[in-house]
Structures are given as structure tokens and as C-alpha cells.
């Protein structure tokens, strides 16, 4: 048995929160206003109730200085590792 089964899977929403919003001192509400989304959309992404679509990845990449591919790979990695 490998240790892979013991590691919790990190979602793209968790990356959004812990690696981008929190270090910048942005609340989910502030970020939602910045990108023009309803606050519920950001909350759903962070909580893992909503995935990252190509359109969402594009908006995140522009807003956070990443690439759309970064967000899509984070999304795909989570679902392929479950």
C-alpha cells in the first residue's frame, strides 16, 4: 500500500483561498466584487461545491496573474486523484 491514499486532496478552491486570497488579505466578498461574480460563486469554488470551468479559469488567471492552465490542471488533478 502506498502513502498516496493518506494524503488529503487539495481542491482548486483551497488553492484559491490559501495561496491567493489570504496572502493578499482579500476576503471572498472583496474578490467576488473585483472579478464581478456573485459572492456565492466564490464561496462555492472555495468550498469545492463548484468546479473550475475554462471561463472561470480565464477570469482567475487575469485577476491573479496566473494562467488558465494552472487552474484547469489544479481542477483536473483533484478529480483524477480521488
PDB file of N, CA, C and O in Angstrom:
ATOM      1  N   UNK A   1       0.851  -1.188   0.000  1.00  0.00           N
ATOM      2  CA  UNK A   1       0.000   0.000   0.000  1.00  0.00           C
ATOM      3  C   UNK A   1       0.886   1.237   0.000  1.00  0.00           C
ATOM      4  O   UNK A   1       1.880   1.293   0.724  1.00  0.00           O
ATOM      5  N   UNK A   2       0.536   2.206  -0.793  1.00  0.00           N
ATOM      6  CA  UNK A   2       1.325   3.430  -0.870  1.00  0.00           C
ATOM      7  C   UNK A   2       0.733   4.496   0.016  1.00  0.00           C
ATOM      8  O   UNK A   2      -0.411   4.385   0.456  1.00  0.00           O
ATOM      9  N   UNK A   3       1.509   5.530   0.277  1.00  0.00           N
ATOM     10  CA  UNK A   3       1.048   6.638   1.107  1.00  0.00           C
ATOM     11  C   UNK A   3       0.090   7.568   0.394  1.00  0.00           C
ATOM     12  O   UNK A   3      -0.474   8.465   1.020  1.00  0.00           O
ATOM     13  N   UNK A   4      -0.110   7.375  -0.908  1.00  0.00           N
ATOM     14  CA  UNK A   4      -0.989   8.267  -1.656  1.00  0.00           C
ATOM     15  C   UNK A   4      -2.400   8.289  -1.115  1.00  0.00           C
ATOM     16  O   UNK A   4      -3.082   9.308  -1.222  1.00  0.00           O
ATOM     17  N   UNK A   5      -2.853   7.201  -0.541  1.00  0.00           N
ATOM     18  CA  UNK A   5      -4.216   7.133  -0.036  1.00  0.00           C
ATOM     19  C   UNK A   5      -4.387   7.930   1.249  1.00  0.00           C
ATOM     20  O   UNK A   5      -5.513   8.199   1.670  1.00  0.00           O
ATOM     21  N   UNK A   6      -3.290   8.305   1.864  1.00  0.00           N
ATOM     22  CA  UNK A   6      -3.364   9.003   3.135  1.00  0.00           C
ATOM     23  C   UNK A   6      -3.341  10.514   2.981  1.00  0.00           C
ATOM     24  O   UNK A   6      -3.698  11.237   3.911  1.00  0.00           O
ATOM     25  N   UNK A   7      -2.927  10.997   1.821  1.00  0.00           N
ATOM     26  CA  UNK A   7      -2.851  12.436   1.606  1.00  0.00           C
ATOM     27  C   UNK A   7      -4.211  12.998   1.234  1.00  0.00           C
ATOM     28  O   UNK A   7      -4.863  12.486   0.323  1.00  0.00           O
ATOM     29  N   UNK A   8      -4.650  14.046   1.924  1.00  0.00           N
ATOM     30  CA  UNK A   8      -5.910  14.663   1.507  1.00  0.00           C
ATOM     31  C   UNK A   8      -5.707  15.389   0.179  1.00  0.00           C
ATOM     32  O   UNK A   8      -4.654  15.979  -0.059  1.00  0.00           O
ATOM     33  N   UNK A   9      -6.702  15.340  -0.663  1.00  0.00           N
ATOM     34  CA  UNK A   9      -6.628  16.017  -1.948  1.00  0.00           C
ATOM     35  C   UNK A   9      -6.977  17.493  -1.779  1.00  0.00           C
ATOM     36  O   UNK A   9      -7.971  17.842  -1.143  1.00  0.00           O
ATOM     37  N   UNK A  10      -6.150  18.340  -2.353  1.00  0.00           N
ATOM     38  CA  UNK A  10      -6.363  19.781  -2.279  1.00  0.00           C
ATOM     39  C   UNK A  10      -7.134  20.208  -3.520  1.00  0.00           C
ATOM     40  O   UNK A  10      -6.769  19.856  -4.642  1.00  0.00           O
ATOM     41  N   UNK A  11      -8.189  20.959  -3.312  1.00  0.00           N
ATOM     42  CA  UNK A  11      -9.008  21.421  -4.431  1.00  0.00           C
ATOM     43  C   UNK A  11      -8.477  22.749  -4.964  1.00  0.00           C
ATOM     44  O   UNK A  11      -7.710  23.444  -4.298  1.00  0.00           O
ATOM     45  N   UNK A  12      -8.900  23.080  -6.170  1.00  0.00           N
ATOM     46  CA  UNK A  12      -8.546  24.370  -6.754  1.00  0.00           C
ATOM     47  C   UNK A  12      -9.076  25.509  -5.879  1.00  0.00           C
ATOM     48  O   UNK A  12      -8.445  26.560  -5.772  1.00  0.00           O
ATOM     49  N   UNK A  13     -10.221  25.299  -5.263  1.00  0.00           N
ATOM     50  CA  UNK A  13     -10.782  26.319  -4.371  1.00  0.00           C
ATOM     51  C   UNK A  13      -9.931  26.545  -3.138  1.00  0.00           C
ATOM     52  O   UNK A  13      -9.791  27.676  -2.672  1.00  0.00           O
ATOM     53  N   UNK A  14      -9.359  25.465  -2.605  1.00  0.00           N
ATOM     54  CA  UNK A  14      -8.462  25.605  -1.454  1.00  0.00           C
ATOM     55  C   UNK A  14      -7.194  26.351  -1.847  1.00  0.00           C
ATOM     56  O   UNK A  14      -6.663  27.139  -1.063  1.00  0.00           O
ATOM     57  N   UNK A  15      -6.708  26.103  -3.064  1.00  0.00           N
ATOM     58  CA  UNK A  15      -5.549  26.838  -3.569  1.00  0.00           C
ATOM     59  C   UNK A  15      -5.898  28.314  -3.717  1.00  0.00           C
ATOM     60  O   UNK A  15      -5.115  29.185  -3.337  1.00  0.00           O
ATOM     61  N   UNK A  16      -7.061  28.587  -4.262  1.00  0.00           N
ATOM     62  CA  UNK A  16      -7.510  29.970  -4.410  1.00  0.00           C
ATOM     63  C   UNK A  16      -7.499  30.686  -3.071  1.00  0.00           C
ATOM     64  O   UNK A  16      -6.987  31.800  -2.960  1.00  0.00           O
ATOM     65  N   UNK A  17      -8.056  30.054  -2.064  1.00  0.00           N
ATOM     66  CA  UNK A  17      -8.147  30.681  -0.748  1.00  0.00           C
ATOM     67  C   UNK A  17      -6.784  30.802  -0.076  1.00  0.00           C
ATOM     68  O   UNK A  17      -6.382  31.899   0.311  1.00  0.00           O
ATOM     69  N   UNK A  18      -6.077  29.698   0.067  1.00  0.00           N
ATOM     70  CA  UNK A  18      -4.858  29.708   0.888  1.00  0.00           C
ATOM     71  C   UNK A  18      -3.638  30.298   0.199  1.00  0.00           C
ATOM     72  O   UNK A  18      -2.755  30.839   0.864  1.00  0.00           O
ATOM     73  N   UNK A  19      -3.576  30.200  -1.135  1.00  0.00           N
ATOM     74  CA  UNK A  19      -2.388  30.683  -1.836  1.00  0.00           C
ATOM     75  C   UNK A  19      -2.565  32.050  -2.493  1.00  0.00           C
ATOM     76  O   UNK A  19      -1.581  32.695  -2.854  1.00  0.00           O
ATOM     77  N   UNK A  20      -3.803  32.492  -2.647  1.00  0.00           N
ATOM     78  CA  UNK A  20      -4.023  33.757  -3.344  1.00  0.00           C
ATOM     79  C   UNK A  20      -4.813  34.780  -2.530  1.00  0.00           C
ATOM     80  O   UNK A  20      -4.368  35.917  -2.379  1.00  0.00           O
ATOM     81  N   UNK A  21      -5.968  34.398  -2.009  1.00  0.00           N
ATOM     82  CA  UNK A  21      -6.791  35.382  -1.304  1.00  0.00           C
ATOM     83  C   UNK A  21      -6.214  35.737   0.060  1.00  0.00           C
ATOM     84  O   UNK A  21      -6.005  36.913   0.357  1.00  0.00           O
ATOM     85  N   UNK A  22      -5.955  34.733   0.889  1.00  0.00           N
ATOM     86  CA  UNK A  22      -5.461  35.009   2.246  1.00  0.00           C
ATOM     87  C   UNK A  22      -4.134  35.772   2.246  1.00  0.00           C
ATOM     88  O   UNK A  22      -4.007  36.742   2.992  1.00  0.00           O
ATOM     89  N   UNK A  23      -3.138  35.378   1.442  1.00  0.00           N
ATOM     90  CA  UNK A  23      -1.877  36.136   1.451  1.00  0.00           C
ATOM     91  C   UNK A  23      -2.037  37.594   1.005  1.00  0.00           C
ATOM     92  O   UNK A  23      -1.250  38.456   1.395  1.00  0.00           O
ATOM     93  N   UNK A  24      -3.043  37.857   0.201  1.00  0.00           N
ATOM     94  CA  UNK A  24      -3.279  39.230  -0.275  1.00  0.00           C
ATOM     95  C   UNK A  24      -4.229  40.005   0.639  1.00  0.00           C
ATOM     96  O   UNK A  24      -4.516  41.179   0.407  1.00  0.00           O
ATOM     97  N   UNK A  25      -4.704  39.332   1.669  1.00  0.00           N
ATOM     98  CA  UNK A  25      -5.624  39.979   2.590  1.00  0.00           C
ATOM     99  C   UNK A  25      -6.988  40.235   1.985  1.00  0.00           C
ATOM    100  O   UNK A  25      -7.696  41.149   2.408  1.00  0.00           O
ATOM    101  N   UNK A  26      -7.361  39.437   0.999  1.00  0.00           N
ATOM    102  CA  UNK A  26      -8.659  39.598   0.337  1.00  0.00           C
ATOM    103  C   UNK A  26      -9.674  38.622   0.904  1.00  0.00           C
ATOM    104  O   UNK A  26      -9.395  37.432   1.053  1.00  0.00           O
ATOM    105  N   UNK A  27     -10.844  39.131   1.214  1.00  0.00           N
ATOM    106  CA  UNK A  27     -11.940  38.250   1.605  1.00  0.00           C
ATOM    107  C   UNK A  27     -12.588  37.700   0.335  1.00  0.00           C
ATOM    108  O   UNK A  27     -12.367  38.213  -0.762  1.00  0.00           O
ATOM    109  N   UNK A  28     -13.371  36.675   0.497  1.00  0.00           N
ATOM    110  CA  UNK A  28     -14.106  36.123  -0.642  1.00  0.00           C
ATOM    111  C   UNK A  28     -15.048  37.169  -1.217  1.00  0.00           C
ATOM    112  O   UNK A  28     -15.234  37.250  -2.431  1.00  0.00           O
ATOM    113  N   UNK A  29     -15.636  37.960  -0.345  1.00  0.00           N
ATOM    114  CA  UNK A  29     -16.546  39.020  -0.776  1.00  0.00           C
ATOM    115  C   UNK A  29     -15.817  40.082  -1.604  1.00  0.00           C
ATOM    116  O   UNK A  29     -16.307  40.507  -2.650  1.00  0.00           O
ATOM    117  N   UNK A  30     -14.652  40.502  -1.129  1.00  0.00           N
ATOM    118  CA  UNK A  30     -13.872  41.503  -1.874  1.00  0.00           C
ATOM    119  C   UNK A  30     -13.447  40.964  -3.231  1.00  0.00           C
ATOM    120  O   UNK A  30     -13.517  41.667  -4.239  1.00  0.00           O
ATOM    121  N   UNK A  31     -13.010  39.719  -3.249  1.00  0.00           N
ATOM    122  CA  UNK A  31     -12.576  39.132  -4.519  1.00  0.00           C
ATOM    123  C   UNK A  31     -13.743  39.011  -5.494  1.00  0.00           C
ATOM    124  O   UNK A  31     -13.585  39.258  -6.689  1.00  0.00           O
ATOM    125  N   UNK A  32     -14.905  38.634  -4.987  1.00  0.00           N
ATOM    126  CA  UNK A  32     -16.065  38.498  -5.874  1.00  0.00           C
ATOM    127  C   UNK A  32     -16.407  39.839  -6.526  1.00  0.00           C
ATOM    128  O   UNK A  32     -16.776  39.887  -7.699  1.00  0.00           O
ATOM    129  N   UNK A  33     -16.285  40.909  -5.775  1.00  0.00           N
ATOM    130  CA  UNK A  33     -16.535  42.246  -6.343  1.00  0.00           C
ATOM    131  C   UNK A  33     -15.482  42.595  -7.387  1.00  0.00           C
ATOM    132  O   UNK A  33     -15.798  43.189  -8.418  1.00  0.00           O
ATOM    133  N   UNK A  34     -14.235  42.228  -7.121  1.00  0.00           N
ATOM    134  CA  UNK A  34     -13.138  42.518  -8.038  1.00  0.00           C
ATOM    135  C   UNK A  34     -13.351  41.865  -9.397  1.00  0.00           C
ATOM    136  O   UNK A  34     -13.100  42.479 -10.434  1.00  0.00           O
ATOM    137  N   UNK A  35     -13.814  40.625  -9.390  1.00  0.00           N
ATOM    138  CA  UNK A  35     -13.979  39.897 -10.655  1.00  0.00           C
ATOM    139  C   UNK A  35     -15.395  39.977 -11.212  1.00  0.00           C
ATOM    140  O   UNK A  35     -15.654  39.486 -12.311  1.00  0.00           O
ATOM    141  N   UNK A  36     -16.311  40.586 -10.472  1.00  0.00           N
ATOM    142  CA  UNK A  36     -17.678  40.752 -10.964  1.00  0.00           C
ATOM    143  C   UNK A  36     -18.546  39.516 -10.860  1.00  0.00           C
ATOM    144  O   UNK A  36     -19.478  39.335 -11.642  1.00  0.00           O
ATOM    145  N   UNK A  37     -18.238  38.665  -9.892  1.00  0.00           N
ATOM    146  CA  UNK A  37     -19.028  37.456  -9.663  1.00  0.00           C
ATOM    147  C   UNK A  37     -19.890  37.625  -8.430  1.00  0.00           C
ATOM    148  O   UNK A  37     -19.567  38.430  -7.556  1.00  0.00           O
ATOM    149  N   UNK A  38     -20.984  36.878  -8.344  1.00  0.00           N
ATOM    150  CA  UNK A  38     -21.723  36.845  -7.078  1.00  0.00           C
ATOM    151  C   UNK A  38     -20.824  36.214  -6.000  1.00  0.00           C
ATOM    152  O   UNK A  38     -20.021  35.326  -6.287  1.00  0.00           O
ATOM    153  N   UNK A  39     -20.973  36.680  -4.789  1.00  0.00           N
ATOM    154  CA  UNK A  39     -20.177  36.139  -3.688  1.00  0.00           C
ATOM    155  C   UNK A  39     -20.387  34.635  -3.553  1.00  0.00           C
ATOM    156  O   UNK A  39     -19.464  33.902  -3.198  1.00  0.00           O
ATOM    157  N   UNK A  40     -21.594  34.184  -3.835  1.00  0.00           N
ATOM    158  CA  UNK A  40     -21.890  32.755  -3.718  1.00  0.00           C
ATOM    159  C   UNK A  40     -21.033  31.913  -4.664  1.00  0.00           C
ATOM    160  O   UNK A  40     -20.709  30.771  -4.340  1.00  0.00           O
ATOM    161  N   UNK A  41     -20.662  32.454  -5.822  1.00  0.00           N
ATOM    162  CA  UNK A  41     -19.819  31.701  -6.758  1.00  0.00           C
ATOM    163  C   UNK A  41     -18.437  31.473  -6.161  1.00  0.00           C
ATOM    164  O   UNK A  41     -17.906  30.365  -6.231  1.00  0.00           O
ATOM    165  N   UNK A  42     -17.857  32.504  -5.581  1.00  0.00           N
ATOM    166  CA  UNK A  42     -16.541  32.365  -4.955  1.00  0.00           C
ATOM    167  C   UNK A  42     -16.631  31.400  -3.770  1.00  0.00           C
ATOM    168  O   UNK A  42     -15.763  30.545  -3.596  1.00  0.00           O
ATOM    169  N   UNK A  43     -17.667  31.536  -2.968  1.00  0.00           N
ATOM    170  CA  UNK A  43     -17.846  30.626  -1.827  1.00  0.00           C
ATOM    171  C   UNK A  43     -17.973  29.182  -2.295  1.00  0.00           C
ATOM    172  O   UNK A  43     -17.404  28.278  -1.684  1.00  0.00           O
ATOM    173  N   UNK A  44     -18.711  28.963  -3.366  1.00  0.00           N
ATOM    174  CA  UNK A  44     -18.893  27.609  -3.894  1.00  0.00           C
ATOM    175  C   UNK A  44     -17.586  27.035  -4.432  1.00  0.00           C
ATOM    176  O   UNK A  44     -17.326  25.843  -4.266  1.00  0.00           O
ATOM    177  N   UNK A  45     -16.764  27.855  -5.071  1.00  0.00           N
ATOM    178  CA  UNK A  45     -15.464  27.395  -5.570  1.00  0.00           C
ATOM    179  C   UNK A  45     -14.559  27.033  -4.400  1.00  0.00           C
ATOM    180  O   UNK A  45     -13.946  25.966  -4.386  1.00  0.00           O
ATOM    181  N   UNK A  46     -14.478  27.929  -3.421  1.00  0.00           N
ATOM    182  CA  UNK A  46     -13.604  27.701  -2.266  1.00  0.00           C
ATOM    183  C   UNK A  46     -14.024  26.452  -1.494  1.00  0.00           C
ATOM    184  O   UNK A  46     -13.172  25.698  -1.025  1.00  0.00           O
ATOM    185  N   UNK A  47     -15.320  26.234  -1.362  1.00  0.00           N
ATOM    186  CA  UNK A  47     -15.810  25.082  -0.595  1.00  0.00           C
ATOM    187  C   UNK A  47     -15.788  23.779  -1.388  1.00  0.00           C
ATOM    188  O   UNK A  47     -16.026  22.709  -0.827  1.00  0.00           O
ATOM    189  N   UNK A  48     -15.503  23.860  -2.691  1.00  0.00           N
ATOM    190  CA  UNK A  48     -15.469  22.662  -3.522  1.00  0.00           C
ATOM    191  C   UNK A  48     -16.811  22.253  -4.086  1.00  0.00           C
ATOM    192  O   UNK A  48     -16.931  21.186  -4.687  1.00  0.00           O
ATOM    193  N   UNK A  49     -17.825  23.087  -3.900  1.00  0.00           N
ATOM    194  CA  UNK A  49     -19.157  22.776  -4.452  1.00  0.00           C
ATOM    195  C   UNK A  49     -19.255  23.130  -5.933  1.00  0.00           C
ATOM    196  O   UNK A  49     -20.171  22.683  -6.624  1.00  0.00           O
ATOM    197  N   UNK A  50     -18.312  23.932  -6.415  1.00  0.00           N
ATOM    198  CA  UNK A  50     -18.317  24.342  -7.823  1.00  0.00           C
ATOM    199  C   UNK A  50     -16.918  24.132  -8.370  1.00  0.00           C
ATOM    200  O   UNK A  50     -15.922  24.462  -7.725  1.00  0.00           O
ATOM    201  N   UNK A  51     -16.863  23.583  -9.558  1.00  0.00           N
ATOM    202  CA  UNK A  51     -15.579  23.343 -10.199  1.00  0.00           C
ATOM    203  C   UNK A  51     -15.095  24.558 -10.970  1.00  0.00           C
ATOM    204  O   UNK A  51     -15.752  25.597 -11.021  1.00  0.00           O
ATOM    205  N   UNK A  52     -13.936  24.394 -11.560  1.00  0.00           N
ATOM    206  CA  UNK A  52     -13.314  25.449 -12.358  1.00  0.00           C
ATOM    207  C   UNK A  52     -13.579  25.148 -13.830  1.00  0.00           C
ATOM    208  O   UNK A  52     -13.039  24.193 -14.388  1.00  0.00           O
ATOM    209  N   UNK A  53     -14.407  25.966 -14.442  1.00  0.00           N
ATOM    210  CA  UNK A  53     -14.674  25.837 -15.877  1.00  0.00           C
ATOM    211  C   UNK A  53     -13.581  26.591 -16.634  1.00  0.00           C
ATOM    212  O   UNK A  53     -12.834  27.355 -16.023  1.00  0.00           O
ATOM    213  N   UNK A  54     -13.472  26.396 -17.938  1.00  0.00           N
ATOM    214  CA  UNK A  54     -12.499  27.178 -18.703  1.00  0.00           C
ATOM    215  C   UNK A  54     -12.709  28.693 -18.564  1.00  0.00           C
ATOM    216  O   UNK A  54     -11.744  29.453 -18.485  1.00  0.00           O
ATOM    217  N   UNK A  55     -13.957  29.117 -18.535  1.00  0.00           N
ATOM    218  CA  UNK A  55     -14.241  30.546 -18.388  1.00  0.00           C
ATOM    219  C   UNK A  55     -13.812  31.051 -17.013  1.00  0.00           C
ATOM    220  O   UNK A  55     -13.248  32.138 -16.892  1.00  0.00           O
ATOM    221  N   UNK A  56     -14.080  30.263 -15.988  1.00  0.00           N
ATOM    222  CA  UNK A  56     -13.673  30.622 -14.632  1.00  0.00           C
ATOM    223  C   UNK A  56     -12.152  30.671 -14.544  1.00  0.00           C
ATOM    224  O   UNK A  56     -11.596  31.578 -13.925  1.00  0.00           O
ATOM    225  N   UNK A  57     -11.483  29.711 -15.154  1.00  0.00           N
ATOM    226  CA  UNK A  57     -10.018  29.680 -15.154  1.00  0.00           C
ATOM    227  C   UNK A  57      -9.448  30.934 -15.817  1.00  0.00           C
ATOM    228  O   UNK A  57      -8.437  31.472 -15.365  1.00  0.00           O
ATOM    229  N   UNK A  58     -10.078  31.387 -16.862  1.00  0.00           N
ATOM    230  CA  UNK A  58      -9.616  32.589 -17.560  1.00  0.00           C
ATOM    231  C   UNK A  58      -9.729  33.818 -16.663  1.00  0.00           C
ATOM    232  O   UNK A  58      -8.797  34.619 -16.584  1.00  0.00           O
ATOM    233  N   UNK A  59     -10.861  33.969 -15.991  1.00  0.00           N
ATOM    234  CA  UNK A  59     -11.059  35.103 -15.087  1.00  0.00           C
ATOM    235  C   UNK A  59     -10.057  35.049 -13.928  1.00  0.00           C
ATOM    236  O   UNK A  59      -9.446  36.060 -13.582  1.00  0.00           O
ATOM    237  N   UNK A  60      -9.895  33.870 -13.338  1.00  0.00           N
ATOM    238  CA  UNK A  60      -8.937  33.728 -12.232  1.00  0.00           C
ATOM    239  C   UNK A  60      -7.523  34.068 -12.686  1.00  0.00           C
ATOM    240  O   UNK A  60      -6.774  34.716 -11.955  1.00  0.00           O
ATOM    241  N   UNK A  61      -7.158  33.636 -13.882  1.00  0.00           N
ATOM    242  CA  UNK A  61      -5.804  33.900 -14.369  1.00  0.00           C
ATOM    243  C   UNK A  61      -5.557  35.390 -14.554  1.00  0.00           C
ATOM    244  O   UNK A  61      -4.489  35.887 -14.194  1.00  0.00           O
ATOM    245  N   UNK A  62      -6.525  36.108 -15.108  1.00  0.00           N
ATOM    246  CA  UNK A  62      -6.372  37.555 -15.266  1.00  0.00           C
ATOM    247  C   UNK A  62      -6.309  38.270 -13.918  1.00  0.00           C
ATOM    248  O   UNK A  62      -5.496  39.173 -13.719  1.00  0.00           O
ATOM    249  N   UNK A  63      -7.158  37.863 -13.016  1.00  0.00           N
ATOM    250  CA  UNK A  63      -7.251  38.546 -11.726  1.00  0.00           C
ATOM    251  C   UNK A  63      -6.056  38.263 -10.823  1.00  0.00           C
ATOM    252  O   UNK A  63      -5.678  39.104 -10.007  1.00  0.00           O
ATOM    253  N   UNK A  64      -5.460  37.079 -10.968  1.00  0.00           N
ATOM    254  CA  UNK A  64      -4.441  36.664 -10.009  1.00  0.00           C
ATOM    255  C   UNK A  64      -3.047  36.500 -10.607  1.00  0.00           C
ATOM    256  O   UNK A  64      -2.118  36.094  -9.908  1.00  0.00           O
ATOM    257  N   UNK A  65      -2.894  36.810 -11.888  1.00  0.00           N
ATOM    258  CA  UNK A  65      -1.581  36.749 -12.511  1.00  0.00           C
ATOM    259  C   UNK A  65      -1.067  35.339 -12.735  1.00  0.00           C
ATOM    260  O   UNK A  65       0.137  35.090 -12.664  1.00  0.00           O
ATOM    261  N   UNK A  66      -1.974  34.424 -13.004  1.00  0.00           N
ATOM    262  CA  UNK A  66      -1.601  33.041 -13.290  1.00  0.00           C
ATOM    263  C   UNK A  66      -1.969  32.748 -14.740  1.00  0.00           C
ATOM    264  O   UNK A  66      -2.134  33.668 -15.541  1.00  0.00           O
ATOM    265  N   UNK A  67      -2.094  31.508 -15.065  1.00  0.00           N
ATOM    266  CA  UNK A  67      -2.561  31.111 -16.393  1.00  0.00           C
ATOM    267  C   UNK A  67      -3.853  30.304 -16.238  1.00  0.00           C
ATOM    268  O   UNK A  67      -4.082  29.700 -15.190  1.00  0.00           O
ATOM    269  N   UNK A  68      -4.683  30.290 -17.260  1.00  0.00           N
ATOM    270  CA  UNK A  68      -5.871  29.435 -17.190  1.00  0.00           C
ATOM    271  C   UNK A  68      -5.483  27.969 -16.982  1.00  0.00           C
ATOM    272  O   UNK A  68      -6.170  27.232 -16.275  1.00  0.00           O
ATOM    273  N   UNK A  69      -4.385  27.560 -17.599  1.00  0.00           N
ATOM    274  CA  UNK A  69      -3.920  26.173 -17.487  1.00  0.00           C
ATOM    275  C   UNK A  69      -3.618  25.796 -16.032  1.00  0.00           C
ATOM    276  O   UNK A  69      -3.863  24.661 -15.622  1.00  0.00           O
ATOM    277  N   UNK A  70      -3.092  26.736 -15.260  1.00  0.00           N
ATOM    278  CA  UNK A  70      -2.816  26.477 -13.847  1.00  0.00           C
ATOM    279  C   UNK A  70      -4.083  26.025 -13.130  1.00  0.00           C
ATOM    280  O   UNK A  70      -4.063  25.043 -12.388  1.00  0.00           O
ATOM    281  N   UNK A  71      -5.189  26.744 -13.351  1.00  0.00           N
ATOM    282  CA  UNK A  71      -6.445  26.443 -12.664  1.00  0.00           C
ATOM    283  C   UNK A  71      -7.087  25.172 -13.188  1.00  0.00           C
ATOM    284  O   UNK A  71      -7.654  24.400 -12.415  1.00  0.00           O
ATOM    285  N   UNK A  72      -7.004  24.947 -14.487  1.00  0.00           N
ATOM    286  CA  UNK A  72      -7.587  23.736 -15.050  1.00  0.00           C
ATOM    287  C   UNK A  72      -6.816  22.495 -14.603  1.00  0.00           C
ATOM    288  O   UNK A  72      -7.414  21.454 -14.334  1.00  0.00           O
ATOM    289  N   UNK A  73      -5.499  22.606 -14.525  1.00  0.00           N
ATOM    290  CA  UNK A  73      -4.708  21.468 -14.030  1.00  0.00           C
ATOM    291  C   UNK A  73      -4.994  21.200 -12.562  1.00  0.00           C
ATOM    292  O   UNK A  73      -5.077  20.044 -12.149  1.00  0.00           O
ATOM    293  N   UNK A  74      -5.145  22.256 -11.770  1.00  0.00           N
ATOM    294  CA  UNK A  74      -5.476  22.073 -10.353  1.00  0.00           C
ATOM    295  C   UNK A  74      -6.825  21.373 -10.221  1.00  0.00           C
ATOM    296  O   UNK A  74      -6.987  20.485  -9.384  1.00  0.00           O
ATOM    297  N   UNK A  75      -7.775  21.763 -11.032  1.00  0.00           N
ATOM    298  CA  UNK A  75      -9.098  21.143 -11.034  1.00  0.00           C
ATOM    299  C   UNK A  75      -9.006  19.688 -11.454  1.00  0.00           C
ATOM    300  O   UNK A  75      -9.540  18.810 -10.777  1.00  0.00           O
ATOM    301  N   UNK A  76      -8.339  19.430 -12.552  1.00  0.00           N
ATOM    302  CA  UNK A  76      -8.234  18.068 -13.079  1.00  0.00           C
ATOM    303  C   UNK A  76      -7.449  17.161 -12.140  1.00  0.00           C
ATOM    304  O   UNK A  76      -7.796  15.990 -11.982  1.00  0.00           O
ATOM    305  N   UNK A  77      -6.411  17.675 -11.522  1.00  0.00           N
ATOM    306  CA  UNK A  77      -5.617  16.867 -10.595  1.00  0.00           C
ATOM    307  C   UNK A  77      -6.466  16.397  -9.423  1.00  0.00           C
ATOM    308  O   UNK A  77      -6.366  15.245  -9.000  1.00  0.00           O
ATOM    309  N   UNK A  78      -7.291  17.278  -8.904  1.00  0.00           N
ATOM    310  CA  UNK A  78      -8.141  16.904  -7.778  1.00  0.00           C
ATOM    311  C   UNK A  78      -9.081  15.751  -8.149  1.00  0.00           C
ATOM    312  O   UNK A  78      -9.233  14.793  -7.391  1.00  0.00           O
ATOM    313  N   UNK A  79      -9.701  15.859  -9.316  1.00  0.00           N
ATOM    314  CA  UNK A  79     -10.687  14.850  -9.686  1.00  0.00           C
ATOM    315  C   UNK A  79     -10.055  13.533 -10.141  1.00  0.00           C
ATOM    316  O   UNK A  79     -10.670  12.476  -9.994  1.00  0.00           O
ATOM    317  N   UNK A  80      -8.842  13.579 -10.690  1.00  0.00           N
ATOM    318  CA  UNK A  80      -8.216  12.337 -11.123  1.00  0.00           C
ATOM    319  C   UNK A  80      -7.555  11.608  -9.958  1.00  0.00           C
ATOM    320  O   UNK A  80      -7.248  10.421 -10.071  1.00  0.00           O
ATOM    321  N   UNK A  81      -7.334  12.290  -8.852  1.00  0.00           N
ATOM    322  CA  UNK A  81      -6.676  11.663  -7.697  1.00  0.00           C
ATOM    323  C   UNK A  81      -7.660  11.139  -6.675  1.00  0.00           C
ATOM    324  O   UNK A  81      -7.234  10.510  -5.706  1.00  0.00           O
ATOM    325  N   UNK A  82      -8.913  11.356  -6.833  1.00  0.00           N
ATOM    326  CA  UNK A  82      -9.886  10.891  -5.842  1.00  0.00           C
ATOM    327  C   UNK A  82     -10.099   9.406  -5.933  1.00  0.00           C
ATOM    328  O   UNK A  82     -10.887   8.847  -5.170  1.00  0.00           O
TER     329      UNK A  82
END
